[in-house]
C-alpha cells in the first residue's frame, strides 16, 4: 500500500511539473490604465482601481464584477456637486483611482478618485457594485484624495480605539487641492460627522505655504501604536529632494506626536551619490523585529549615473532614532538644535526648555511640547542590492525562520527574486519577465496563502507563482546559491517544496531505490546538493503547514 501511494503521488508530481513548465502566467487586461491593486487575504478576491472603472476578480484573475466610476462632468476649480449652470468650465473628465483599500472587519472597500476634489466611497467587498456610502455635497470637509492625477495619495485603514474604524491619509498638494497633507478620516457616521470627514477638528495637517515644498507620498503602514508615512519632498530652499519617514500615534487626535526625519539609501561605492528618491516600500519581519524595505532611485545627473538600490531600515532603529530626536529637541538648547529641527509644513519650531524625561513622560507628545516636529538627523543605510541603468519600481517581502526573500518590480517589466542573507548581503536567483518594457507598478501584493504574487503593469495584472520548484529540471537550478526557495530530495531525485517533501518523506522509505527512477538527474547534480540519499536542512519559503511563515505588511498606495 505504501509503495502504491508513493508511486501515485510521484506520478502526480511529475504531471504537475510538466504542466508548470508549459503554463503561461494568468493575467487580466483592463480597457483603461490601472492605478491600484488590493487582495483580500480571506477570500482571495483581487480588486483593481483603474481610470473610470473598478474591477473585482477571483484569485485566478477572472472577472466577477465591473463598475464604471467615470467619466463625469467636472472641473478642478469647481466645488461638487457639479452643475453646468454654476461651473461653466465643467467638461467630461476622467476619474483616476487615487486610493483603493480594504476594510475586512467591516467587509467593505474604500475607493477615492480624482473627480470632485478627491471624494471617496464605501463599497461591499462581496460585490463592488453595491455602494454603501457616497456623498458629493458635503463640501471641503469631504475632500480626501488629491484631485491632481500626478499627485499620489496613500492610506491605511485602522482604528483609534475599540469599535472605531478610521482612514489615515497622506497626499501631496496639487494646484487645485485643499492643502491638507496628512489627515485622519472617519469611516462611519457619528452624531455630528459623516464618513470621510476629519476624525476631529485637529486631525489634519495643512501646508502653510504651497510654494515652499511639494510632497509625493509612497506608502503608509502601522507598527504597534504608531502610523507611518513614507514620502519624498522636493524642497525649494535649498533645492533638494529628501525622502522622509513620518510617525504619529494612532490614538492622537491632535497630532501632537507627529514627527518626521530623513531616510537615506547610500551606494556601496563611496564615490557615488546616494539613491535620492524612494519609489516603493514594504514591511516584513525576518527575525525578532520588523524591517522597512525601500527601493530608491538615482538619476543620470548624479555621480554614479542612473540606477536603483534596495535599503533596509529596522523599525527598532527607527523608533530609537525618533525617540532620540524628540529628547534632543525637548531638552536641548535652541542654539544647538536650530540647524537640525524644523516645523513641517509651515512655521518655525522652538526646541529646548523642557524637563529631562519629557519624551518618556509624554510618548505621544503634548500641547506644551514642540509639534509637529521635523529632524534632518535621520537614518542612513547602505544598499544591499543595486542596479545600474534601470529603476526598481516595486517591492514586497516574505520571511520565514530568518530567511528573507524580496520580490522586486523593475522599470523594464520584470520581477526579480532576491535572497537577503542575515549578514546583509543579497543574491538574485530568479528573474521573471512579466511584460517586456512595461513598468511594474508599485502595488506588488502576495496572496493570503502566500502561494501567488500579483503584479500590475499599465493595463494588465498578472498572477505569478511564488515558487516553481517542480519546474526545475536540474539540482543546480533547484537549489541555487541562495538555497531558500526549493528543496532537493536526493532519494526521489526531484525538486520539491517543503510541504511536498514532507508529504512524501515517509512513503519514500519503502519505495524503490532512487537509482531506478530515470528522471534525468546526474550524480554530480546530487552531490552538489548534499550526500547521496541525504536531504539538505529544511530551508524554504514555500507555504508551510504550521503557519510560521510571515508575509510583508499590507502597504497600499
Long-range contacts (C-beta under 8 A, 24 or more apart in sequence): 2-507, 2-509, 2-510, 2-511, 3-510, 3-511, 3-512, 5-507, 6-504, 6-507, 6-508, 6-510, 6-511, 7-511, 9-503, 9-504, 9-507, 10-492, 10-494, 10-504, 10-511, 10-517, 13-470, 13-494, 13-496, 13-500, 13-504, 16-470, 17-470, 17-471, 17-494, 20-465, 20-468, 20-470, 20-471, 21-471, 25-434, 25-462, 25-463, 25-464, 26-60, 26-61, 26-462, 26-463, 27-61, 27-460, 27-461, 27-462, 27-463, 28-55, 28-57, 28-61, 28-62, 28-63, 28-460, 28-461, 29-459, 29-460, 30-55, 30-459, 30-460, 30-461, 31-459, 32-459, 33-458, 33-459, 34-441, 34-456, 34-457, 34-458, 34-459, 34-460, 34-461, 35-96, 35-97, 35-98, 35-100, 36-97, 36-99, 36-100, 36-443, 36-556, 36-557, 37-100, 37-441, 37-443, 37-445, 37-454, 37-456, 37-461, 38-100, 38-101, 38-102, 38-109, 38-443, 38-445, 38-556, 39-445, 39-446, 39-447, 39-448, 39-454, 40-102, 40-104, 40-125, 40-448, 41-104, 41-447, 41-448, 42-104, 42-448, 43-125, 44-447, 44-448, 44-449, 45-125, 46-454, 46-461, 47-100, 47-102, 47-109, 47-128, 48-100, 48-456, 48-461, 49-97, 49-99, 49-100, 49-111, 50-97, 51-94, 51-95, 51-96, 51-97, 52-94, 52-95, 54-97, 54-100, 54-111, 54-123, 54-128, 56-127, 56-128, 57-461, 59-447, 59-452, 59-463, 60-463, 61-461, 61-462, 61-463, 65-127, 65-128, 65-129, 67-123, 67-128, 67-129, 69-95, 69-97, 69-111, 69-113, 69-115, 70-94, 70-95, 70-113, 70-115, 71-95, 72-115, 72-116, 74-115, 74-116, 76-117, 76-147, 76-148, 76-174, 76-175, 76-176, 77-176, 79-117, 79-139, 79-140, 80-116, 80-117, 80-119, 80-136, 80-137, 81-116, 81-136, 81-137, 82-116, 94-149, 96-149, 98-145, 98-146, 98-152, 98-153, 98-171, 99-144, 99-145, 99-153, 99-154, 99-155, 99-169, 99-556, 100-556, 101-155, 101-156, 101-157, 101-167, 101-556, 102-157, 103-157, 103-165, 103-187, 105-165, 106-165, 106-187, 108-132, 110-155, 110-157, 110-167, 110-187, 112-144, 112-145, 112-153, 112-155, 113-145, 114-145, 114-146, 114-147, 114-148, 114-149, 115-147, 116-147, 117-143, 117-147, 117-177, 117-178, 118-143, 118-144, 118-145, 118-146, 118-147, 118-153, 118-171, 118-177, 119-143, 119-144, 119-145, 119-196, 120-144, 120-145, 120-167, 120-196, 122-187, 122-195, 133-195, 135-194, 135-195, 135-196, 138-194, 138-196, 138-197, 140-178, 141-197, 141-198, 142-194, 142-196, 142-197, 143-177, 143-178, 143-180, 144-169, 144-183, 144-185, 144-196, 145-169, 145-171, 146-171, 146-172, 146-173, 146-174, 146-177, 147-174, 147-176, 147-177, 148-172, 148-174, 148-175, 148-176, 148-177, 150-174, 151-177, 151-216, 152-216, 152-217, 152-218, 152-557, 153-217, 153-557, 154-217, 154-218, 154-219, 154-220, 154-229, 154-231, 154-556, 154-557, 155-220, 155-556, 155-557, 156-220, 156-221, 156-222, 156-227, 156-556, 157-187, 158-222, 158-227, 158-250, 159-250, 160-184, 160-199, 160-250, 160-251, 160-253, 161-251, 166-199, 167-196, 168-220, 168-227, 168-250, 170-215, 170-217, 170-220, 170-229, 170-231, 170-246, 171-215, 171-217, 172-214, 172-215, 172-216, 172-217, 172-231, 173-207, 173-210, 173-214, 173-215, 178-206, 179-206, 179-207, 179-210, 180-204, 180-205, 180-206, 180-207, 181-205, 181-206, 181-207, 181-215, 181-345, 182-229, 182-246, 182-248, 182-255, 182-258, 184-253, 199-253, 200-253, 200-254, 202-253, 202-254, 202-255, 203-253, 203-254, 203-255, 204-255, 205-255, 205-258, 205-344, 205-345, 205-372, 206-345, 206-346, 207-345, 207-346, 208-345, 208-346, 208-347, 209-346, 211-236, 212-236, 212-237, 212-346, 217-557, 218-278, 218-279, 218-280, 218-281, 218-294, 218-442, 218-557, 219-280, 219-281, 219-282, 219-555, 219-557, 220-555, 220-556, 220-557, 221-281, 221-283, 221-292, 221-553, 221-554, 221-555, 222-250, 222-553, 223-283, 223-290, 223-315, 223-319, 225-249, 225-250, 225-251, 226-250, 226-319, 228-292, 230-263, 230-278, 230-281, 230-292, 230-294, 231-278, 232-277, 232-278, 241-276, 241-277, 243-276, 243-277, 243-278, 243-294, 243-296, 244-374, 244-378, 245-292, 245-313, 245-318, 245-378, 245-379, 246-344, 247-318, 247-322, 248-364, 249-363, 249-364, 249-365, 251-364, 252-364, 252-365, 254-367, 255-371, 255-372, 256-362, 256-364, 256-365, 256-366, 256-367, 256-369, 256-371, 257-363, 257-364, 257-365, 257-371, 258-344, 258-365, 258-371, 258-372, 258-373, 259-322, 259-325, 259-326, 259-372, 259-373, 259-374, 259-375, 260-344, 260-372, 260-373, 260-374, 260-375, 261-321, 261-322, 261-325, 261-374, 261-375, 261-376, 261-377, 261-378, 261-379, 262-375, 262-376, 262-377, 262-378, 262-379, 263-294, 263-311, 263-313, 263-378, 263-379, 263-380, 263-381, 264-378, 264-379, 264-380, 264-381, 265-294, 265-296, 265-309, 265-310, 265-311, 265-381, 265-382, 265-383, 266-309, 266-311, 266-380, 266-381, 266-382, 266-383, 267-298, 267-304, 267-307, 267-309, 267-382, 267-383, 267-386, 268-382, 268-383, 268-386, 269-304, 271-303, 271-304, 272-298, 272-302, 272-303, 272-304, 273-298, 273-302, 273-303, 273-304, 274-298, 275-307, 275-308, 275-309, 275-311, 275-383, 275-386, 276-302, 279-308, 279-391, 279-392, 279-393, 279-394, 279-442, 280-392, 280-393, 280-394, 280-395, 280-409, 280-442, 280-444, 281-395, 281-555, 282-395, 282-396, 282-397, 282-444, 282-552, 282-553, 282-555, 283-315, 283-397, 283-552, 283-553, 283-555, 284-397, 284-398, 284-399, 284-404, 284-550, 284-551, 284-552, 284-553, 285-399, 285-550, 286-397, 286-399, 286-402, 286-403, 286-404, 286-420, 286-422, 287-399, 287-402, 287-422, 289-314, 289-315, 289-316, 290-314, 290-315, 290-553, 291-315, 291-397, 292-318, 293-395, 293-397, 293-406, 293-552, 294-395, 295-391, 295-392, 295-393, 295-394, 295-395, 295-408, 296-383, 297-391, 297-392, 305-388, 305-389, 306-388, 306-389, 306-390, 307-386, 307-387, 307-388, 307-389, 307-390, 308-386, 308-387, 308-390, 308-391, 308-392, 309-383, 309-385, 309-386, 309-387, 309-392, 310-383, 310-384, 310-385, 310-386, 310-392, 310-395, 310-406, 310-408, 310-418, 310-426, 311-381, 311-382, 311-383, 311-384, 312-381, 312-384, 312-420, 312-424, 313-379, 313-381, 317-379, 318-379, 321-377, 321-378, 321-379, 323-359, 325-373, 325-375, 325-377, 326-359, 326-365, 326-373, 327-358, 327-359, 328-377, 329-370, 329-373, 329-375, 330-354, 330-358, 330-359, 330-369, 330-370, 331-355, 331-356, 331-358, 339-376, 340-375, 340-376, 340-377, 341-370, 341-373, 341-374, 341-375, 341-376, 342-374, 342-375, 342-376, 343-370, 343-372, 343-373, 343-374, 344-372, 344-373, 344-374, 345-372, 349-373, 349-374, 384-420, 384-424, 384-425, 384-426, 385-418, 385-426, 385-428, 391-439, 392-416, 393-439, 393-440, 393-441, 393-442, 394-440, 394-441, 394-442, 394-443, 394-444, 394-455, 395-444, 396-444, 396-445, 396-446, 396-453, 396-551, 396-552, 397-551, 397-552, 398-446, 398-450, 398-466, 398-541, 398-549, 398-550, 398-551, 398-552, 399-541, 399-549, 399-550, 400-540, 400-541, 400-544, 400-548, 400-549, 400-550, 401-539, 401-548, 403-484, 403-539, 403-541, 405-482, 405-484, 405-485, 405-541, 407-444, 407-446, 407-453, 409-434, 409-439, 409-440, 409-441, 409-442, 409-444, 409-455, 410-439, 410-440, 411-439, 411-440, 412-436, 412-437, 412-439, 413-437, 413-438, 413-439, 413-440, 413-457, 414-440, 415-440, 415-444, 415-453, 415-455, 415-464, 417-485, 419-481, 419-482, 419-483, 419-484, 419-485, 427-480, 427-481, 427-482, 429-480, 429-481, 429-482, 429-484, 429-485, 430-485, 432-464, 434-462, 434-464, 435-460, 435-462, 442-557, 443-556, 443-557, 446-551, 446-552, 449-543, 450-543, 450-549, 450-551, 451-543, 466-541, 466-542, 466-543, 467-497, 467-540, 467-541, 467-542, 469-495, 469-496, 469-497, 469-500, 469-542, 470-494, 470-495, 470-496, 470-497, 473-520, 474-521, 474-522, 474-525, 475-521, 475-522, 475-525, 475-526, 475-528, 475-529, 476-525, 476-528, 478-529, 479-528, 479-529, 479-536, 483-536, 483-539, 484-539, 484-540, 484-541, 485-540, 485-541, 485-542, 486-540, 486-542, 487-535, 487-536, 487-538, 487-539, 487-540, 488-526, 488-529, 488-530, 488-535, 488-536, 489-535, 490-514, 490-526, 490-529, 490-530, 490-531, 490-532, 490-533, 490-534, 490-535, 491-533, 491-535, 492-517, 493-517, 493-519, 493-521, 493-526, 494-519, 497-540, 497-542, 497-543, 498-538, 498-540, 498-542, 498-544, 499-542, 499-543, 499-544, 499-545, 501-535, 502-545
